[in-house]
Amino acid sequence: MTTDLAIEVAGLRKSFGELSVLSGVEFGVARGSVFALLGPNGSGKTTTVRILATLIRADAGHARIDGLDLVRDRHRVRRRISLTGQYAAIDGLQTGEENLRMMARLCGLRGGWARQRAAELLERFDLTGAGNRLVRTYSGGMRRRLDLAASLVGQPSVIFLDEPTTGLDVRSRQAMWEVVTSLTDSGVTVFLTTQYLEEADRLADRVAVLDGGRVLAEGTADELKERVAGQLLDLVTVDSAAFAAVTRALGDRAVALDRAALSVAVPTDGTAAHVRTLLDELDPGRQLLRRFSIRTATLDDAFIALTGHTATTPQPEKESARV
Ligand SMILES: Nc1ncnc2c1ncn2[C@@H]1O[C@H](COP(=O)(O)OP(=O)(O)OP(=O)(O)O)[C@@H](O)[C@H]1O
């Protein structure tokens, strides 16, 4: 079956014993796009990737890759996908070039062709200069790039990147982002999981927010931000009593609560009239607010508004952070 969706997922469920991790996950990923699955620790991102990469089976629901059913056509699906970040497929005691050449041979390319493919990939991932060095001397960022290069040897149509930049420093993360962006130039579909909202915002054509076993929202990063409102009025209160009073008055209009910083934000259209009305409503005696500023909503704000917590805050802490 041909479809313009590279990945289609419907009603996906998965439990581990008593623990229900996915309870009806649905989404579609357009061919040649970058799709980010965003969610806090333990929300089931890796489980979703492992199901889609045919490593484990879902309890219910179905999924297709390139129109092929994950269960019935498992072997054909496997030839079209690659998964990076999970396997230590790279041998530290070989050079980068040797690793890629070995992969190429495993994919059926012979002598000269394997050498040529390895050289192309080293060049593409900016590793030509390091190609003859043992991989164990590579930095974390170089290893990730080599890992990604290795996953492209077989020319997959869908690439899964499970948290591709976790643990990398800022520069390596940016280098990785450039590489990921360039992947879709050759028509590859990229499915990435991340806890970094900035990463999803920067890379993904579409983002799905996974929490509580379901996709809570799906759209472009801009669409998700608009769910919070285009602009936010940030308010810093004078003390914790004032913070409590202001957040109580805001009720469920409050977003981006930060008790430690005594700050809270509220959606606004940014006009002087609306800002004045809000300030008068929240602080009629003019004693509760220290400062205010207006900013454009971020994907962080959208995430918190949708899920009630931050992307990286584990469950127990999040309860105590609630107001
Ligand atoms: N094989 C397994 N057996 C039992 N529980 C599992 C197994 N695999 C995952 N889990 C549990 O399922 C939940 C979801 O895990 P998963 O790794 O999919 O989350 P995640 O969103 O990728 O989290 P993180 O961002 O921390 O990597 C977690 O509570 C995890 O402990």
The ligand as an SDF file (V2000), in Angstrom:
LIG
                    3D

 31 33  0  0  0  0  0  0  0  0999 V2000
   10.8940   -3.9070   29.6990 N   0  0  0  0  0  0  0  0  0  0  0  0
   10.2590   -3.2050   30.6450 C   0  0  0  0  0  0  0  0  0  0  0  0
    9.7720   -3.8280   31.7530 N   0  0  0  0  0  0  0  0  0  0  0  0
    9.1240   -3.1170   32.7050 C   0  0  0  0  0  0  0  0  0  0  0  0
    8.9120   -1.7960   32.6490 N   0  0  0  0  0  0  0  0  0  0  0  0
    9.3730   -1.1240   31.5990 C   0  0  0  0  0  0  0  0  0  0  0  0
   10.0860   -1.7930   30.5360 C   0  0  0  0  0  0  0  0  0  0  0  0
   10.4260   -0.8640   29.6130 N   0  0  0  0  0  0  0  0  0  0  0  0
    9.9640    0.3180   30.0710 C   0  0  0  0  0  0  0  0  0  0  0  0
    9.3360    0.1740   31.2620 N   0  0  0  0  0  0  0  0  0  0  0  0
    8.6770    1.2410   32.0470 C   0  0  0  0  0  0  0  0  0  0  0  0
    7.7760    1.8970   31.1990 O   0  0  0  0  0  0  0  0  0  0  0  0
    7.7520    3.2960   31.4610 C   0  0  0  0  0  0  0  0  0  0  0  0
    8.0490    4.0520   30.1770 C   0  0  0  0  0  0  0  0  0  0  0  0
    9.4110    3.8540   29.8370 O   0  0  0  0  0  0  0  0  0  0  0  0
   10.0930    4.5120   28.5600 P   0  0  0  0  0  0  0  0  0  0  0  0
   11.5250    4.1410   28.6010 O   0  0  0  0  0  0  0  0  0  0  0  0
    9.3070    4.1800   27.3600 O   0  0  0  0  0  0  0  0  0  0  0  0
    9.8950    6.0630   28.8760 O   0  0  0  0  0  0  0  0  0  0  0  0
   10.5980    7.3160   28.2210 P   0  0  0  0  0  0  0  0  0  0  0  0
    9.5080    8.2980   27.9460 O   0  0  0  0  0  0  0  0  0  0  0  0
   11.4480    6.9090   27.0770 O   0  0  0  0  0  0  0  0  0  0  0  0
   11.4730    7.8290   29.4290 O   0  0  0  0  0  0  0  0  0  0  0  0
   12.9280    8.5550   29.4630 P   0  0  0  0  0  0  0  0  0  0  0  0
   12.7090    9.9290   28.9590 O   0  0  0  0  0  0  0  0  0  0  0  0
   13.2630    8.5140   30.9030 O   0  0  0  0  0  0  0  0  0  0  0  0
   13.8540    7.7280   28.5980 O   0  0  0  0  0  0  0  0  0  0  0  0
    8.7530    3.5340   32.5770 C   0  0  0  0  0  0  0  0  0  0  0  0
    8.0520    3.5720   33.7990 O   0  0  0  0  0  0  0  0  0  0  0  0
    9.6510    2.3150   32.5030 C   0  0  0  0  0  0  0  0  0  0  0  0
   10.1820    2.0180   33.7700 O   0  0  0  0  0  0  0  0  0  0  0  0
  1  2  1  0
  2  3  1  0
  2  7  2  0
  3  4  2  0
  4  5  1  0
  5  6  2  0
  6  7  1  0
  6 10  1  0
  7  8  1  0
  8  9  2  0
  9 10  1  0
 10 11  1  0
 11 12  1  0
 11 30  1  0
 12 13  1  0
 13 14  1  0
 13 28  1  0
 14 15  1  0
 15 16  1  0
 16 17  2  0
 16 18  1  0
 16 19  1  0
 19 20  1  0
 20 21  2  0
 20 22  1  0
 20 23  1  0
 23 24  1  0
 24 25  2  0
 24 26  1  0
 24 27  1  0
 28 29  1  0
 28 30  1  0
 30 31  1  0
M  END
$$$$
